[in-house]
């Protein structure tokens, strides 16, 4: 029972973190650049599917996972997008 309540609380709290990150405090422009190293697209399109890509960033020397709205990306393709960095340091885009 405690595990279920903890899981529900964690999922609910994530939404609050996203809202705080994008609406409170200083918001900075952030240019996300890198090369797409991995595609995570479902084979069949269904309601609730999510698409994500992994981007290797040269400047930061790391790899991040980014949820994207479509599957129109190609592995090894260069990725560039102006995004925002919120008050908690999470990178996001409103469009």
MARNU-610709 format. One record per residue: residue number from 0; chain; z, x, y of N, C-alpha, C in turn. Coordinates in steps of 0.1 Angstrom, whole numbers, plus 5000, padded with zeros to 4 digits. Example, Ala and Ser with C-alpha at 12.3 -4.5 7.8 and 13.67 -1.06 7.14 Angstrom:
BEGIN
(0, A, (5078, 5132, 4943), (5078, 5123, 4955), (5078, 5132, 4967))
(1, A, (5071, 5128, 4978), (5071, 5137, 4989), (5079, 5129, 5000))
END
This chain:
BEGIN
(0, A, (5000, 5008, 4988), (5000, 5000, 5000), (5000, 5009, 5013))
(1, A, (5008, 5019, 5013), (5009, 5028, 5024), (4995, 5035, 5026))
(2, A, (4989, 5039, 5015), (4976, 5046, 5016), (4965, 5036, 5023))
(3, A, (4966, 5024, 5020), (4956, 5014, 5026), (4959, 5013, 5040))
(4, A, (4971, 5011, 5044), (4975, 5010, 5058), (4971, 5022, 5066))
(5, A, (4973, 5034, 5060), (4970, 5046, 5067), (4955, 5048, 5069))
(6, A, (4947, 5044, 5059), (4933, 5044, 5060), (4928, 5035, 5071))
(7, A, (4933, 5023, 5072), (4929, 5013, 5082), (4933, 5018, 5096))
(8, A, (4945, 5024, 5097), (4949, 5030, 5110), (4940, 5041, 5114))
(9, A, (4936, 5050, 5105), (4928, 5061, 5108), (4914, 5057, 5113))
(10, A, (4908, 5047, 5106), (4895, 5042, 5110), (4896, 5035, 5124))
(11, A, (4906, 5028, 5126), (4908, 5021, 5139), (4910, 5031, 5150))
(12, A, (4917, 5041, 5148), (4920, 5052, 5158), (4908, 5059, 5162))
(13, A, (4898, 5061, 5153), (4886, 5068, 5156), (4879, 5061, 5167))
(14, A, (4878, 5048, 5167), (4872, 5040, 5177), (4878, 5043, 5191))
(15, A, (4891, 5043, 5191), (4898, 5046, 5204), (4895, 5060, 5209))
(16, A, (4895, 5070, 5200), (4891, 5083, 5204), (4877, 5084, 5210))
(17, A, (4868, 5077, 5205), (4854, 5077, 5210), (4854, 5070, 5224))
(18, A, (4861, 5059, 5225), (4862, 5053, 5239), (4869, 5061, 5249))
(19, A, (4880, 5068, 5245), (4887, 5077, 5255), (4878, 5088, 5259))
(20, A, (4871, 5094, 5249), (4862, 5106, 5251), (4851, 5102, 5261))
(21, A, (4845, 5090, 5259), (4833, 5087, 5267), (4836, 5080, 5281))
(22, A, (4848, 5075, 5283), (4851, 5068, 5295), (4862, 5073, 5304))
(23, A, (4871, 5082, 5299), (4882, 5087, 5307), (4879, 5102, 5309))
(24, A, (4884, 5107, 5320), (4883, 5121, 5323), (4869, 5125, 5327))
(25, A, (4867, 5138, 5328), (4855, 5144, 5332), (4844, 5144, 5321))
(26, A, (4832, 5140, 5325), (4821, 5140, 5316), (4811, 5150, 5321))
(27, A, (4807, 5159, 5312), (4798, 5170, 5316), (4784, 5169, 5308))
(28, A, (4773, 5172, 5315), (4761, 5173, 5308), (4761, 5184, 5298))
(29, A, (4754, 5182, 5287), (4754, 5192, 5276), (4740, 5192, 5270))
(30, A, (4734, 5204, 5270), (4720, 5205, 5264), (4722, 5209, 5250))
(31, A, (4719, 5200, 5241), (4720, 5203, 5226), (4707, 5209, 5222))
(32, A, (4707, 5221, 5217), (4695, 5227, 5212), (4698, 5234, 5199))
(33, A, (4687, 5235, 5191), (4689, 5242, 5178), (4677, 5238, 5169))
(34, A, (4679, 5242, 5156), (4668, 5239, 5146), (4674, 5230, 5136))
(35, A, (4667, 5220, 5132), (4671, 5210, 5122), (4670, 5217, 5108))
(36, A, (4682, 5218, 5102), (4683, 5225, 5089), (4684, 5215, 5077))
(37, A, (4688, 5203, 5079), (4690, 5193, 5068), (4688, 5179, 5073))
(38, A, (4682, 5171, 5065), (4680, 5157, 5068), (4688, 5149, 5058))
(39, A, (4695, 5139, 5063), (4703, 5130, 5054), (4699, 5116, 5057))
(40, A, (4688, 5112, 5050), (4682, 5098, 5052), (4683, 5091, 5039))
(41, A, (4687, 5078, 5039), (4687, 5070, 5026), (4672, 5068, 5022))
(42, A, (4670, 5067, 5009), (4657, 5065, 5003), (4652, 5051, 5007))
(43, A, (4660, 5041, 5006), (4656, 5028, 5009), (4663, 5023, 5022))
(44, A, (4656, 5016, 5031), (4661, 5011, 5043), (4669, 4998, 5040))
(45, A, (4682, 4999, 5044), (4691, 4987, 5042), (4699, 4985, 5054))
(46, A, (4704, 4973, 5056), (4713, 4971, 5067), (4726, 4980, 5066))
(47, A, (4729, 4987, 5076), (4741, 4995, 5076), (4738, 5010, 5073))
(48, A, (4726, 5013, 5069), (4723, 5027, 5066), (4724, 5035, 5079))
(49, A, (4727, 5048, 5077), (4728, 5056, 5089), (4719, 5069, 5085))
(50, A, (4713, 5074, 5096), (4705, 5086, 5094), (4713, 5097, 5101))
(51, A, (4713, 5109, 5095), (4719, 5120, 5102), (4711, 5133, 5099))
(52, A, (4712, 5142, 5108), (4705, 5155, 5107), (4716, 5166, 5110))
(53, A, (4713, 5178, 5104), (4722, 5189, 5107), (4714, 5199, 5115))
(54, A, (4720, 5204, 5126), (4714, 5212, 5136), (4721, 5225, 5136))
(55, A, (4714, 5236, 5134), (4719, 5250, 5136), (4718, 5254, 5150))
(56, A, (4729, 5256, 5157), (4729, 5259, 5171), (4730, 5275, 5172))
(57, A, (4720, 5281, 5179), (4720, 5295, 5181), (4731, 5300, 5190))
(58, A, (4733, 5294, 5202), (4743, 5299, 5211), (4757, 5298, 5206))
(59, A, (4761, 5287, 5199), (4774, 5286, 5194), (4776, 5292, 5180))
(60, A, (4764, 5295, 5174), (4764, 5301, 5160), (4771, 5292, 5150))
(61, A, (4768, 5279, 5150), (4774, 5270, 5141), (4764, 5259, 5137))
(62, A, (4767, 5251, 5128), (4759, 5239, 5124), (4767, 5227, 5126))
(63, A, (4760, 5217, 5133), (4767, 5204, 5135), (4759, 5193, 5128))
(64, A, (4765, 5182, 5125), (4759, 5170, 5120), (4758, 5160, 5131))
(65, A, (4746, 5154, 5133), (4744, 5144, 5143), (4738, 5131, 5137))
(66, A, (4745, 5120, 5140), (4739, 5107, 5136), (4728, 5104, 5146))
(67, A, (4716, 5099, 5140), (4704, 5096, 5148), (4700, 5082, 5145))
(68, A, (4692, 5076, 5154), (4689, 5062, 5152), (4677, 5059, 5142))
(69, A, (4669, 5070, 5140), (4657, 5068, 5131), (4655, 5080, 5122))
(70, A, (4646, 5079, 5113), (4643, 5090, 5104), (4631, 5098, 5108))
(71, A, (4628, 5098, 5121), (4616, 5105, 5126), (4618, 5119, 5129))
(72, A, (4625, 5126, 5120), (4627, 5141, 5122), (4622, 5148, 5110))
(73, A, (4619, 5161, 5113), (4613, 5170, 5103), (4622, 5182, 5101))
(74, A, (4625, 5186, 5089), (4633, 5198, 5087), (4626, 5210, 5092))
(75, A, (4633, 5220, 5098), (4628, 5232, 5105), (4622, 5229, 5118))
(76, A, (4623, 5217, 5123), (4618, 5214, 5136), (4629, 5218, 5147))
(77, A, (4624, 5222, 5159), (4634, 5225, 5169), (4638, 5212, 5176))
(78, A, (4651, 5211, 5179), (4657, 5199, 5185), (4663, 5202, 5198))
(79, A, (4660, 5194, 5208), (4665, 5196, 5222), (4668, 5182, 5227))
(80, A, (4680, 5180, 5232), (4683, 5167, 5238), (4695, 5169, 5248))
(81, A, (4693, 5163, 5260), (4704, 5163, 5270), (4714, 5152, 5266))
(82, A, (4727, 5157, 5264), (4737, 5147, 5260), (4749, 5149, 5270))
(83, A, (4760, 5144, 5266), (4772, 5145, 5274), (4784, 5150, 5266))
(84, A, (4792, 5158, 5272), (4805, 5162, 5265), (4816, 5155, 5272))
(85, A, (4823, 5147, 5264), (4834, 5139, 5270), (4847, 5147, 5272))
(86, A, (4857, 5140, 5277), (4870, 5146, 5280), (4877, 5152, 5268))
(87, A, (4874, 5147, 5256), (4881, 5153, 5244), (4872, 5164, 5237))
(88, A, (4860, 5167, 5243), (4852, 5177, 5238), (4842, 5172, 5228))
(89, A, (4841, 5159, 5225), (4831, 5154, 5216), (4818, 5152, 5224))
(90, A, (4807, 5156, 5217), (4793, 5155, 5223), (4788, 5141, 5219))
(91, A, (4782, 5134, 5229), (4777, 5120, 5226), (4765, 5117, 5235))
(92, A, (4758, 5107, 5232), (4747, 5102, 5240), (4748, 5086, 5240))
(93, A, (4745, 5080, 5251), (4746, 5066, 5252), (4733, 5059, 5248))
(94, A, (4722, 5067, 5246), (4709, 5061, 5243), (4703, 5067, 5231))
END
